[in-house]
Amino acid sequence: MPGRSRGAGSARVGAGVAVVAGGQVLLVRRRDNGLWDIPGGAVMAGEVVEVAACRELQEETGLVLAVQAVKLLGVFSGPQHRHTYPDGNTVDWVTVLYGAQLPLQLSVQGGDDAAEARWWPLDALPSSLSQATQAYLHALPAPGASA
């Protein structure tokens, strides 16, 4: 079957929120590999995807957003969204990305599987981003456009 990979561990649905405020984006540094990423994680069975995205945002940064504050930016899948964990488990993620614009940066703190959370200027992002995270950031609306 074209486009199908063999040998991958499992496929999971993930959800994340790209939060932008004042020309900066909120990123979290992952505990498992030290890379910076959009706050997000797995959607639990029976969970509404937007609710999962907002839950993960709160767990990883302490930031609370209402589901109505997020807007769909895109759905991402494919080889660049495969993640191998330290225990060797490999997951092919299908990630639903939402965006949110805030009028100002709010205080954040890393939690759950995020070692750190901080705001990064969109024109000075860290170099330690995965291919998947780079794809998510390319989906952000142009400055001045609403998410």
QUIPE-V597511 format. One record per backbone hydrogen bond with DSSP energy under -0.5 kcal/mol. CO is the residue of the C=O (numbers start at 0). NH is the residue of the N-H. E is the energy in kcal/mol with one decimal. If there is no record, write none. Layout:
co: [CO;CO]
nh: [NH;NH]
e: [E;E]
//
This chain:
co: [0;9;11;11;12;13;14;15;16;16;17;17;18;19;20;22;23;24;24;26;27;27;28;28;29;34;35;36;38;40;41;43;47;48;49;50;51;52;53;54;55;56;56;56;57;59;60;62;65;66;70;73;75;77;78;80;82;82;84;88;89;90;90;91;92;93;94;94;95;96;96;97;98;99;101;110;112;112;115;117;119;120;126;127;129;130;131;132;133;134;135;136;141]
nh: [3;91;13;93;42;95;40;97;18;38;19;99;25;101;23;121;20;26;119;117;29;36;114;115;33;29;129;27;16;14;43;46;51;52;53;54;55;56;57;58;59;60;61;62;61;110;108;64;68;69;98;96;94;80;81;92;84;90;87;84;9;82;92;11;94;13;75;96;15;72;73;17;70;19;21;113;30;114;28;26;24;123;128;35;133;134;135;136;137;138;138;139;144]
e: [-1.6;-3.5;-0.5;-2.5;-2.6;-2.7;-2.2;-2.6;-0.9;-0.5;-0.5;-2.1;-2.4;-2.8;-1.5;-2.6;-2.7;-0.5;-2.7;-2.4;-0.6;-2.6;-2.6;-0.9;-1.4;-3.1;-0.7;-2.9;-1.9;-2.7;-0.5;-2.5;-2.3;-2.3;-2.1;-2.5;-2.8;-2.1;-2.1;-2.7;-2.5;-1.9;-0.5;-0.7;-1.9;-1.2;-2.4;-0.6;-2.2;-1.5;-2.7;-3.0;-2.6;-2.2;-1.5;-2.2;-0.6;-2.6;-2.6;-3.1;-1.2;-2.8;-0.8;-1.8;-0.6;-2.6;-2.9;-0.7;-2.0;-3.2;-1.6;-3.1;-2.4;-2.7;-0.6;-2.2;-2.1;-0.6;-2.6;-2.6;-3.0;-2.0;-1.8;-3.0;-2.2;-2.1;-2.2;-2.5;-1.7;-0.8;-1.0;-1.2;-2.6]
//
